[in-house]
């Protein structure tokens, strides 16, 4: 059996749920029953999310049409 120790913040277990707000490096150290250890890192890159602004609300009559639109910025263009 192995023991796992994470930093940032300190915790144990083979899995760790993280919710960083900026790019963060997590370091895990594993130890076996003989006390032998190894360490590795995981970098979680946090990307900026896009912002969107939709056109104003509109009321139309049955059978009519209108154009609606959206404008995006931030994140990583081109937007798909």
C-alpha positions, -999 to +999 in steps of 0.1 A: +000+000+000+012+035-007+007+068+011+002+100-008+009+135+005-001+166-015+009+202-008-011+234-015-029+228+009-016+197+026-038+167+022-035+129+016-049+103-007-043+093-043-068+119-056-073+155-048-101+179-059-087+213-067-103+246-077-075+271-083-083+306-095-048+310-110-023+286-126-011+264-097+016+237-092+007+208-070+033+184-056+026+149-046+050+126-026+043+089-025+058+065+000+057+027+001+058+004+030+096+004+030+097+042+034+110+047-001+096+079-017+091+096-050+078+131-058+061+145-089+042+176-099+009+185-116+005+220-131-032+231-134-034+259-159-064+282-154-075+299-186-096+330-187-132+324-197-148+345-224-174+371-216-205+375-237-231+403-241-263+394-259-285+419-277-314+435-258-347+418-252-372+424-280-409+417-285-423+409-320-456+399-335-464+364-345-451+358-380-425+386-377-388+381-374-359+400-357-322+397-355-305+389-323-268+390-317-240+384-292-206+399-288-178+380-270-144+392-256-118+378-232-110+341-232-091+329-263-104+339-297-114+328-323-146+318-306-163+286-319 
